[in-house]
Amino acid sequence: MHNHDEIFRVLSSFKEVNKSLFHILQDEAGKLGITGLQVLVLKVLVDKPHLTLAELAEQLHSSTSTMSGVVDRLVKNGYVRRERSESDRRSLMLSLTQAGIEKEAETYQKIITTLAEKLRDVPEEELEVLLALHDKLLKKLK
């Protein structure tokens, strides 16, 4: 059995890694004129176009009110469009404009380049071990 100090160290480590990754996301997105949360919205809509606001909020583990504000700003900036659902005229579906697709690609590339640079000294074998441990941990926690 693991002691409480070990478990606390694991939790603290995950929190610090998550915090650092979010700061990189925010910084790189900010250089391109959008927020980290907006980047995540664009990424979800690239992968899963034509979501409703509620579905988008669920994908990002956020509230619909938070997502509503984020989407409003993305629509205003010309990155996202709202369209009526063909199957349910009451529903609004969200999709990316061409400008949104380009902004997502630009931002994603910038973030990946920054992360690759920061991780360049970590051997690939170690990253593979880390990913395997993360997978194992996720399976245990679910």
Secondary structure by P-SEA (a helix, b strand, c coil): cccaaaaaaaaaaaaaaaaaaaaaaaaaaaaacccaaaaaaaaaaaacccccaaaaaaaacccaaaaaaaaaaaaaaccbbbbcccccccbbbbbbcaaaaaaaaaaaaaaaaaaaaaaccccaaaaaaaaaaaaaaaaaac
